[in-house]
Amino acid sequence: MDKDTVYPHLTECAAEAARTARGVTAEQLPAPSTCKEWEVRELVNHLVLYTSHGLEHRALREQLPEELTARDFTTDADWAYQYAAQLDRALAAWSEPAAWEGEVDLGSTTMPASEIASLIVKELAVHGWDLARSTGQEFKISDGTGEFVLAVVERHAEIYRQYDGFAAPQPVADDAPAFERALAASGRVVT
Protein backbone atom coordinates (compact mmCIF):
# COMPACT_ATOMS: atom_id res chain seq x y z
CA MET A 1 0.00 0.00 0.00
CA ASP A 2 1.07 3.53 -0.65
CA LYS A 3 -0.21 7.09 -0.45
CA ASP A 4 -2.17 6.81 -3.71
CA THR A 5 -4.03 3.80 -2.32
CA VAL A 6 -4.70 4.92 1.25
CA TYR A 7 -4.87 8.74 1.24
CA PRO A 8 -8.18 9.07 -0.66
CA HIS A 9 -9.88 6.79 1.91
CA LEU A 10 -8.27 8.77 4.72
CA THR A 11 -9.59 12.08 3.42
CA GLU A 12 -13.06 10.67 2.77
CA CYS A 13 -13.41 9.20 6.26
CA ALA A 14 -11.97 12.33 7.89
CA ALA A 15 -14.54 14.51 6.14
CA GLU A 16 -17.39 12.24 7.21
CA ALA A 17 -16.11 12.03 10.81
CA ALA A 18 -15.86 15.85 10.96
CA ARG A 19 -19.40 16.18 9.57
CA THR A 20 -20.68 13.69 12.13
CA ALA A 21 -18.91 15.48 14.99
CA ARG A 22 -20.61 18.75 14.04
CA GLY A 23 -23.96 16.98 14.45
CA VAL A 24 -23.36 16.08 18.11
CA THR A 25 -25.16 18.28 20.64
CA ALA A 26 -23.93 19.13 24.14
CA GLU A 27 -26.97 17.31 25.54
CA GLN A 28 -25.84 14.06 23.87
CA LEU A 29 -22.35 14.03 25.40
CA PRO A 30 -23.32 12.32 28.71
CA ALA A 31 -25.53 9.74 26.95
CA PRO A 32 -24.47 6.12 26.51
CA SER A 33 -22.68 5.30 23.26
CA THR A 34 -22.66 2.14 21.18
CA CYS A 35 -19.18 1.45 22.61
CA LYS A 36 -19.63 -0.61 25.74
CA GLU A 37 -18.79 1.34 28.91
CA TRP A 38 -18.27 4.68 27.10
CA GLU A 39 -20.49 7.70 27.14
CA VAL A 40 -20.65 9.75 23.94
CA ARG A 41 -18.16 12.17 25.56
CA GLU A 42 -15.57 9.39 26.01
CA LEU A 43 -16.12 8.20 22.46
CA VAL A 44 -15.64 11.74 21.17
CA ASN A 45 -12.43 12.16 23.16
CA HIS A 46 -11.06 8.87 21.81
CA LEU A 47 -11.99 9.84 18.26
CA VAL A 48 -10.51 13.33 18.50
CA LEU A 49 -7.31 12.18 20.20
CA TYR A 50 -6.39 9.28 17.95
CA THR A 51 -7.84 10.22 14.58
CA SER A 52 -6.71 13.82 14.45
CA HIS A 53 -3.91 14.50 16.93
CA GLY A 54 -2.62 10.94 16.74
CA LEU A 55 -2.83 10.99 12.96
CA GLU A 56 -0.72 14.14 12.73
CA HIS A 57 1.80 12.97 15.32
CA ARG A 58 2.26 9.64 13.52
CA ALA A 59 2.96 11.44 10.24
CA LEU A 60 5.55 13.62 11.99
CA ARG A 61 6.97 10.62 13.93
CA GLU A 62 6.25 12.29 17.26
CA GLN A 63 4.71 10.81 20.40
CA LEU A 64 1.42 12.21 21.65
CA PRO A 65 2.05 14.65 24.52
CA GLU A 66 0.64 13.49 27.84
CA GLU A 67 -1.47 16.64 28.20
CA LEU A 68 -3.36 15.63 25.04
CA THR A 69 -4.02 12.07 26.22
CA ALA A 70 -5.63 13.37 29.41
CA ARG A 71 -7.63 16.19 27.83
CA ASP A 72 -11.41 16.37 27.63
CA PHE A 73 -11.81 18.00 24.23
CA THR A 74 -15.55 18.42 24.72
CA THR A 75 -15.08 21.11 27.39
CA ASP A 76 -14.57 23.55 24.51
CA ALA A 77 -17.95 24.55 23.10
CA ASP A 78 -16.52 24.51 19.57
CA TRP A 79 -14.75 21.14 19.95
CA ALA A 80 -16.24 19.77 16.73
CA TYR A 81 -14.85 22.67 14.70
CA GLN A 82 -11.48 22.34 16.45
CA TYR A 83 -11.57 18.62 15.56
CA ALA A 84 -12.20 19.43 11.89
CA ALA A 85 -9.31 21.92 11.89
CA GLN A 86 -7.00 19.37 13.54
CA LEU A 87 -8.05 16.76 10.98
CA ASP A 88 -7.07 19.23 8.25
CA ARG A 89 -3.63 19.65 9.85
CA ALA A 90 -3.23 15.89 10.11
CA LEU A 91 -4.23 15.37 6.48
CA ALA A 92 -1.77 18.08 5.45
CA ALA A 93 0.99 16.21 7.30
CA TRP A 94 0.06 12.98 5.49
CA SER A 95 -0.03 14.78 2.14
CA GLU A 96 3.77 14.96 2.34
CA PRO A 97 5.51 12.03 0.61
CA ALA A 98 7.94 11.64 3.52
CA ALA A 99 5.08 10.69 5.85
CA TRP A 100 4.60 7.49 3.86
CA GLU A 101 8.22 6.38 4.04
CA GLY A 102 9.58 3.85 6.49
CA GLU A 103 8.03 2.79 9.74
CA VAL A 104 6.31 4.49 12.65
CA ASP A 105 7.44 3.74 16.20
CA LEU A 106 4.43 3.02 18.39
CA GLY A 107 6.44 2.50 21.55
CA SER A 108 6.03 -1.26 21.87
CA THR A 109 6.30 -2.01 18.16
CA THR A 110 6.84 -0.43 14.77
CA MET A 111 4.62 -0.58 11.72
CA PRO A 112 4.94 0.61 8.13
CA ALA A 113 3.60 4.14 7.75
CA SER A 114 1.02 3.05 5.20
CA GLU A 115 -0.36 0.47 7.64
CA ILE A 116 -0.64 3.11 10.37
CA ALA A 117 -2.58 5.33 7.97
CA SER A 118 -4.80 2.35 7.09
CA LEU A 119 -5.55 1.75 10.75
CA ILE A 120 -6.53 5.39 11.17
CA VAL A 121 -8.91 5.04 8.21
CA LYS A 122 -10.46 2.14 10.11
CA GLU A 123 -10.64 4.21 13.32
CA LEU A 124 -12.27 7.13 11.53
CA ALA A 125 -14.82 4.88 9.85
CA VAL A 126 -15.67 2.53 12.71
CA HIS A 127 -15.66 5.06 15.55
CA GLY A 128 -17.21 7.66 13.26
CA TRP A 129 -20.04 5.18 12.72
CA ASP A 130 -20.22 4.59 16.49
CA LEU A 131 -20.59 8.32 17.05
CA ALA A 132 -23.20 8.66 14.33
CA ARG A 133 -25.20 5.70 15.63
CA SER A 134 -24.96 6.97 19.21
CA THR A 135 -26.31 10.40 18.26
CA GLY A 136 -29.03 9.50 15.76
CA GLN A 137 -27.02 10.22 12.62
CA GLU A 138 -25.83 8.22 9.65
CA PHE A 139 -22.21 7.66 8.67
CA LYS A 140 -21.87 7.26 4.92
CA ILE A 141 -18.79 6.26 2.97
CA SER A 142 -18.33 5.12 -0.61
CA ASP A 143 -18.37 1.44 -1.54
CA GLY A 144 -14.66 1.58 -2.37
CA THR A 145 -13.81 2.97 1.05
CA GLY A 146 -16.10 0.39 2.64
CA GLU A 147 -14.12 -2.36 0.87
CA PHE A 148 -10.89 -0.81 2.12
CA VAL A 149 -12.15 -0.65 5.72
CA LEU A 150 -13.35 -4.26 5.50
CA ALA A 151 -9.88 -5.40 4.41
CA VAL A 152 -8.24 -3.52 7.30
CA VAL A 153 -10.71 -4.91 9.84
CA GLU A 154 -10.22 -8.45 8.57
CA ARG A 155 -6.44 -8.06 8.66
CA HIS A 156 -6.36 -6.83 12.27
CA ALA A 157 -9.54 -8.19 13.92
CA GLU A 158 -7.90 -10.87 16.02
CA ILE A 159 -5.31 -8.49 17.45
CA TYR A 160 -8.03 -5.98 18.34
CA ARG A 161 -10.06 -8.72 20.03
CA GLN A 162 -7.07 -9.65 22.22
CA TYR A 163 -7.14 -6.13 23.64
CA ASP A 164 -10.96 -5.80 23.79
CA GLY A 165 -10.92 -3.29 20.95
CA PHE A 166 -13.37 -5.46 19.00
CA ALA A 167 -16.14 -7.70 20.28
CA ALA A 168 -17.02 -11.05 18.74
CA PRO A 169 -18.13 -10.85 15.10
CA GLN A 170 -21.84 -10.19 14.64
CA PRO A 171 -24.12 -11.75 12.04
CA VAL A 172 -24.63 -9.87 8.79
CA ALA A 173 -25.89 -10.89 5.36
CA ASP A 174 -23.21 -12.16 2.99
CA ASP A 175 -24.40 -9.67 0.39
CA ALA A 176 -24.47 -6.69 2.80
CA PRO A 177 -22.42 -3.67 1.77
CA ALA A 178 -18.72 -3.98 2.59
CA PHE A 179 -18.84 -1.33 5.31
CA GLU A 180 -21.66 -3.15 7.11
CA ARG A 181 -19.63 -6.37 6.91
CA ALA A 182 -16.62 -4.48 8.34
CA LEU A 183 -18.72 -3.18 11.22
CA ALA A 184 -20.12 -6.65 11.93
CA ALA A 185 -16.63 -8.17 11.76
CA SER A 186 -15.53 -5.61 14.37
CA GLY A 187 -18.32 -6.73 16.69
CA ARG A 188 -20.86 -4.04 15.96
CA VAL A 189 -24.56 -4.77 15.53
CA VAL A 190 -25.58 -3.05 12.30
CA THR A 191 -29.28 -3.90 12.04
C-alpha positions, 0 to 999 in steps of 0.5 A: 500500500502507498499514499495513492491507495490509502490517502483518498480513503483517509480524506473521505473518512476524515470529512465524514467524521468531521461532519458527524462530529458537528452533528453532536449536541452538548446534551448528547455528550453524557448519553451512553454510546454504542461502545460498551462502557463509554459515554458519547463524551468518552467516544468523542475524546477517543476519536478526537485524540487518535484520529486527528492528533494521533494521525498528525503525530504519527505522520511527523513521527512524534509521540502524543504529549501526555497533556493531550491524552488526558484532555477532555476535548468536549469542554470547549464549546466549539470542539467539533470545529477544532476537531475538523481543523485538527483533521485538516492539519493531520491530512496536510501532514500525510499529504507529504511524501515523507510521511509514507516512508519507512516505519512508525514507532508506536512504543512497543512495536513499529509498523509501516507508515502506510499500515498506520494510515490504514488503521486510522482510516479504520478508526475514523470509519468505525468510531465515526459510525459509532458516534453517528449511531450513538447520536441519531445520525448516519455515517456514509462512505463510498463502496470503495472505502467500505471495501478498504475498511473491511480489508483492514478490519479483517487483517487486524480483527484478532489483534483488536479482540485480544485487547478488547478493541473489538467484540465477537463478530456479529451476524450480517448478510453475505451480500451486505455492503462492505462497510456493514460487513466491516462493522459486523466483523468488528463486533458491531450490531448493524441492524 
